[in-house]
Amino acid sequence: MSADRRRWIGLVSISLAVALIIVDSTIVNVAIPSIVDDLGITSTQVQWVQESYTLVFAALLLVFGTLADRWGRRRMLLIGVGVFTVASVLAALSPTGDLLIASRVLQGVGGAMVLPTTLSLINATFRGRERGIAFAVWGSTIGGMVAVGPLLGGWLTTAFSWRWAFGINIPLGLIIAIGILLTTRESTDSREAGIDIGGAVLSILASAALVFGLIEGRTYGWWLAEAAHIPSVLGGTWPLSISPIPLVFVLAAAATAALIWRGRRRTRAGRTSMLPFDLLAIASFRNGNVAAMIVSLGEFGIILALPLWLQNVLGYSALQTGVVLLALALGSFAASGLSAAVIRSTRPVTIVRAGIAAEIVGVVSLGVIIAPHTAWWAIVPCLFVYGIGVGLATAQLTGVVLQDVPVDSSGQGSGTASTARQIGSALGIAILGTILFSSTGAVLSSSLAQTSAALPETVRSQIVDAVVTSAGGAIPGLVEKDAAVGGEARQAFSDGTRYAAFTAAGFLTLGLAATFRLSSPAPSAPSAPQTPVEQTAAHEAGSGDPRRRDLRQTARRGTV
């Protein structure tokens, strides 16, 4: 097998590795209602099943991206696939919600090893126009696996158990590991630099505190404490009248400020930093990460609400839910392949904008049609358009973000890009999940007070708590016991899902606006060979040499 052919086959194995992460997320989304029924987890735990994975994933991406540069990107990728597979086994065997969340934490560790190394391997292996094609293939492979995920998860959950939705990762992990070993060469960075452990701790603290506050605010109180729900560290109840949530937000802000201060200080001293301020000086990298984070706020949060609504309100099985969500995946797969063709004649940033615009149209359409009796044929076109947008935007946005990042810094650069998206995803799940459950509770409480005034207030409160705490899982039982009350619950959950969809559209609109600060080279412009100064700048940009900024700026001006 020729080296060039092996390189492209290796790209498929690399793409399948990150697709393993995507498949797991889509499978979990479809299986959530069954997990709620089997383990009896609450709506807050439902959010944490997603967030525990996403938070750890986001917090460790930069660390493992940098370590992969030093220790070997292929080696780190293989370790990550192994950790993720073992964690999947533990998740499949979890007897309680808390243990399932713990298993998801370990999955996050494995995923954080996988994602930045796939991007950095592509960034280090391909150049010029081939790099754009490689990212399109990467996106197309993910799109194909996304198409399989909901259907496979729905079938496994319906025919067997939600536990098999995690168990399927075992054979997938083995296939991916073998493919990488046979087709992918090791890639390392010649630099030797330490890891910013303090920065890693601060980033974990900042992101965890922020997401904790967003998720738990409706439980503990956003400002005044609900003492009955807050255990004190010293025993008894929370001793203050103010809720711990504002204090948690202050902690998140302080940790973020400390992380930025520490990063700037280390960068000035020529030391490695968790936040790569030298890379953030690159306009395309800085602005691209801002846009990616905002877009991710809207892209992934809505996926938490849809399976719950489809199964608990419309009464679909997990398999039927997977079939409906297949429209999103097919749109993503088709558009990712299309972007590989149009990249030759269209600027990547134009493709990104078109994709985000399609996402907005799809999500707004969903918000308009969501109701207790919405037909599947009305949902599918909206999801397909949304999927087209995801497919167009995802791969090309990644390419735009990394287009000016030196190869020697590809691990840190891809890790930062992935972190921005994952933090956006975590915030999206936290914010949209809170909007879903809070608005459902408020709407249901109001409607029951008007239509079921004969019911005692304590009974109405119990109904609202049951619907919200079970993430909608109590709705089918309410419909059987009292059609009128069950109908109000279905309407309230539909309203909550609709509000979440419109909020997601708002974030996507902000993300679209942010892309107008991005630029990319004309697609017809051939890649010019590097001058000696450009080559030196690319090497020095990834080193600890304080001259790297001046060299990079000199290379971009084309002066010697």
N, C-alpha and C positions, 0 to 999 in steps of 0.2 A: 504494500500500500504506500503510495507516494505521501511525502510529508504534507503537501497541500491538501490532499484528500483526507488524511488523518486529522488535519486541523479542523476541517469543516464537520467531520463526523464527531470530533470531540466537542464541537459547539453544541451539538444536539444533546450529548450527555450532560454538559454543563447546564444547558437550559432545563433539562429534565430534573436536575437537582433542585433548582429554585422552584420548578413546577410542583415538586413534592410538597413544598411549603404552602403553595397556593391551593393545591388539592385538599390538603388537610383543613385549611380555613373554610373552604366551601362546603366540605363534608360536615364540619362541625356546625356550620350555620343551619344546614338542613336537619341535623340530628338534635338540635337544642330542645325542641318541644318534647321529644322522647326522653332526653336526659332529665328534663324537669319532672316528667311523670315517674321515671324509674328511681331517681335519687332524691326527689322532693326538694330540689334546690330553689332558692328564691330568685326574684327578678334581679336583685343586687348581685347574687352569685352568678346569674346568667351573664351579666356584664363582666364580672371578674373572670369567667371562663375564657372570654375573649381577651380581656385587658391584661390578665396575668401573662399571657403569651406575648402580646404586643408590647407591653412595657419592658419586659426583660429583653425582648428582641431589639427594641429601639435603643435601650441603654447600653447594650454590649456590642452593637454593630461597629462602632468606631474602634473599640479595643481589639476585637478580633480582625477587623480589616487591617489594622496596623501590625498585629502579630502575624497575620498571614503574609504580609510583605517580608517580614524578617525570617520566619520559620519555613515558608513555602506555602504558596496558595493552594496547590493541589492537595498537599498534606492536610491543611486546615479544612478544606472542603470535604475530604474523606472522613475526618474526625467528626465534623458537623453532621454529616449524613448518618454516621453511627450513633451519635448522641440523640439525634432526632428520632431514629428508629427505636432505640431503647426506651425513650420517653413515651413513644406511642404505645408500646407494650404496657407500660405502667398505667397510662391513661385508660387503655382498654380494660384493665383489671381493677380500676378504681371502684371501691365499694361506697364511697361518700363524695359529696360535692367538694369538700375541702381537699381530699386527696386528688381528685380530678384537677382542681386548680393547681395543686403542687406539681402534678405531672405536666400541666401546660407551661408552668414556669421552666421546667427542664427542657421542654420542647423549644421554648424561646431561646435557651442557651444554644441548642443545636442549630436552630434557624439563624441565629446571629453569626454563627460560624459559616453557614452556607451562602447566604445572600451576597455579602460584600465580596467574597472570593469569586463567585460566578461573574460578577461585573468586572472585577479587576483582571481576571483571566482573559475575558473578552477584550478589555481595554489594552492589555499587554500583548495580545496575540494578533490583533487586526489593526490595520492602519487605513487612514484616508477614507475613500468611498466604501471599502470593504467593511470598515467599522460600522457604518450606518446600516449596511445590509446585515451584518452580524447581529446588531441590536434588534433589527426587524425580525430575524429568525428567532432570536431569544424571546421576543414578544409573541410571535406566532406559536411557538411551542407552548408557552405559558397559556395562551388563549385556548389551544387544543386541550390541554389538561384541565383548564377551568371548565371546559365543556363537559368533560368526563366527570368532574368532581360532584356536582349536584345530583346527576343521574345515578352515579355509583353510590353516593352516600344515601340517597333516597331508597335505592333498591336494597342495600345492605341493612338499613334501619328498618324498612318495612318487612323484608323477608326474614331477617335474622335478628339483629340487635344493633343498637347504636354503638356497641363496643367493637363491632367489626369495622365500623367506620374508621377507627384508629388502627385496628389490626391489619388493614390493607396496606399500611405503610411498610410493613416488614418485607414483602416481596419487592415492592417498589424501591426500597432502600438498597436491597441487594443488587438489583438490576443496574441502578445508577452507579453504585460503587464499582461494579465490574466494568461498566462502560468507561468510567473515568480512568481507571487503571490501565485500560488497553489503548486509549486514544489521546489522553491529555498529558502533555509534558509538564514537569515542574517549573514553576516560575517564582523567582525570589527577587528581593531588592538587596543590592550590595551595601546599602547604608546600614550603619549600626547606631541605633538610638534607643533610648529607654522608652518605657510606656508611662503615660501620665496617669498613674493610679489615682492620685488625688482628684484629677479632673473627672475620671470615670465615676468615682464615688459621688462627686457633686452632681454629675449629669443624671445618675440614677436617682439621687435624692430629689432633684428638681422635677423630673418627669413623674416620678412615683407620687410625690406630694400633690402635684397639680391634678393628676388623673384621680387620685383618691378623693380629693375635694370635690371634683365634678361629679363623681359617682355617688359618694356617700352624703352629699349635701342634703338630698331629699330624705335621708334617714335620720341624720343627726341634727338637721336644722341648718339653714344657710346663715343665720345670724344668731338667733336665740336658741339656746340648747333645749333639746327634748330629752330631759334627764332620764326618762324611763328607758331610753334606748342606748344610753351611753355609759358603759362600765368605766369606772375610774381605775387608773393604774394602781392606786392604793386600796382599792376595794370600795364598795358602796356605789354611789352615783357620781357623775361628773360634778366637781365642786363649784364650777363657775356658771353664771347665768348666760354667758356668751358661748355659743357653739364652738367646738374645736375646729370647725371648717375654716373660718376666717384665719385662725392661727396657722392652719395647714397651708393656706394660700400665701401667707406671709413667709412661711418657711420655703415654699417653692420659689418665690421672688428673690429671697435672700440667697438661696443656693444658685439660682441662675446668675445673679449679679457676681457672686464669688467665682463662678465658673468662667465668666467673661474676663473678670479682672485677672484671675490666675492664668488664663490662656494668653492674654496679651503680654503679661509679664514674662512668661516662659518663651513666647515667640520672639520678643525683643532680645532675650538672652541666647537665642539660637538653640533652644531646647524644644523637644516635641511637646505638643499640646493636644488635649482632647478635641478642642475646636481648632481646626487648621486655619489660623488667621492669614497665613501666607497664601493659601488657596482661596480664601474668601476675598482676597484682594482682586481676584479674577472676576470680572463683571458677570460673565456668563455663568460661572459657578455659583456666585453669590445670589444673583437674581433668580437663577433656575431653581435653587433650593427653596427659596421663599415661595415661588410659584408652586412647586411640587408639594410642599407642606400644606398650603392652603387648599389645593385641589384634593389632596388626600382626605382632608377634613370632610369633604362632601362625598367622595367616592365610596368609602368603605362603611361609614356609619349607617347608611340606609340598608345595607345588606343584613344588619342585625335585626331590623324591624320586619323585613318582608317575609322571611320564613315563619316567624311567629304569627303574623297576620294571616298568611295563607293557610296555615294549619289550624289555628285556634278560632279564627273568625269565619273563613270560607269553608273550613272543614276538610281540607285536602290532607291526604296521607303524605308521609315523607317522600314516597316515590313520586306522587303527583306534584309535590312541591319542587322536586328535582327536575321534573320534566318542564315545568313552567320556567324555572330559573335557567334552564338550558338555553332559552332564547337569548339571555344576556351573554352567556358564554359563546354561543355561536356568532353573535354579532361581534364580540371581541376577537374571536379567532379569524373571522373573515376580514375585519378591518386591519388586523396586525399583518396579515398576508398582503393586503392591498397597499399598506404603507411601504412595504419592501419594494413594490413596483413603482410607486409614485415618488419615492425619495430621489430618483434620478432627475426628476423635472420640477420638484417642488422643495422649497426651503423646509427643513425640519420644523422650525418654529411655526410655520403656517399650518403644517399637519397637526401640531399640538393644539393650536387655537381651534382648528376645525373640530378636533376630537372633543375638547372641553365644551364647545358650543353644542355638539350633539348630546353630550352627557346632560347638559342643562335642559335641553328639549325633552329628553327621555324622562328625567326625574320630575320635571314640572308636569308632564303628561300623566305620570303615575299619581302625583298628588291630586290632580283633577279627577281621575276616575276611581280612586280608592273609595270603596263603600262596602257595607255588609253583604251586598249581593252582586258585586262586580264579577263579570264573566271572565273566564280565562282568556278568551280570544281578544278581550280588550287590554289585558295585561301584557300579553306576549309582544305586540309591536312596540310598546313603550320600553320594555326591557331590551329588545333587539336594538333599538336606536341608542339606548344607553350603553349597551355593549359595544356598539360601533365606536362610540366616543371613547370608551376606555381603551379599546384596541388601538385607535389612532394616536391617542395622547401618551400612553404609558411608555412604550419603547422609545419613541422619538424624544420625549421630554428627558429621559435618562441620557440619551445621546447628546442633547443640547447642553445639559448640565456638565457633562464630562468632556466636552469637545476640546477645551483648552487646558485640561489637567495633564501635567507631565506624567509619562509612563511610570517613573520611579515613585510617584505619589498616587498611583491608581488605586491602591488598597485603601488609603486614607480618604481619597476623594470619593470613591464609590461607597465607602462606609458612611461618610458624611451625607451623601445623597440619599442613601437608603434610610439613614437615621431620620432625616427630615421627613421623608414620606411616612415612616413608621410612627413618628411622633404625631404627625397629622392624622394618621389612622387611629391612633390611641385616643387622641382628643376628639375625633369624630365619633367614635364608638361611645365615649363618655358623654359627650354633649348631646348627640342625637338619641342615645339610650335614655338619658335623663329627661329629655323633652318628650320622648315616647311615653314613658311610664308616668311622669308627672302630669302631663296633659291628659292622659287616659284617666287617671285618678280624679283630676279636677272636673273633667267633663262628665264622668259617670256620677260623681257625687252631686253635681248640679242637676243632672237629668233625673236622678232618682228622687231628689227632693221635690221635683215638680210633678213627676208622673206616678211616684209611689209614696206619696206623703203618708199613706196609711201605715206604712212600715215604720216601726220604731227607729229612731235615729241611730241607736246602737247596731241594729240589724243592717241598716244602710251602710254604716261605716265598715261593718264586717264584710259586706259584699265587695265594697271598693277595695279594701285591703286584700281580700282573696284574689281579686282579678289582677291587681298590680303586683302583689308578692309572687304570684304564680306565673308572671309574665304572660298573662292571658290564658294560661292553662286551665283555669277554673271556668272559662266561658262555656264550653260544651256542657258541663254539668249544670250550670245555671239555666241554660236553654231547656234542658230536660225537665228541671224542677218547676221553672216559671218562665214561660215563653216571653212574657212582657219584660221582665227583669233581664233575662238573657239577651233580648233584642237591644236593650239599652246598653248592655255591656259590649255587644258586638259593635254598635255604633260608636261608643266611646273609644274602643281600641282602634277602630278605623280612623277616627278623627286624630288620635295620637299618632298613628302611622302617617297620616297625611301631613300633619304639622312637621314631623321629622323629615318628610320628603321635601317640603318647601324650604326648610332650614338648610338641607343639603344643597338644594339648588342655589341658595344664597351664597354659601361658601364657594361653590363652583364658579359663580359669577365673579366673586372676588379673585379667585384663582385665574380666571380668564383675563381680568384686568391686569393682574400681575405679569402675565406673559408679554405684555406690550413693552416691558422693560428688557425683554430678551431679544437677541439677534442671532442670526446664524449665517454662515457664508452661502453665497449663491450656489445652487446645486450643480450648475454647469461649470463652475470654476474648477480646473484640475488641481490636484494636490501638488504643490511645488516642493522640490527637494529641499531638505533642511540645509541651511548654511552652517558653517562651523560654529558661529555664535549661537544659532538656534539650538544646535545639538548640545552645546555647553550649557545654555540656559535651561534646557529640558532636564539635564542631569543635575545641575546645581539647584533647580527649583525643588527637588525632592530631598536635598541634603540639609544638614544643619548649618551650612555656610550662610552668614548674614548677607553675602553678596547676591543671593538668589533672586531677590526682587528686582535689583538693578539689571541683572543679566536678562531676566525674563522681559522686562520693559524694553531693554535695548533690542532684543530679538524681535519683538513685536513691531518696533519702529523700522526694522530692517536696516539698522545702521551697524557699522563695524567700527 
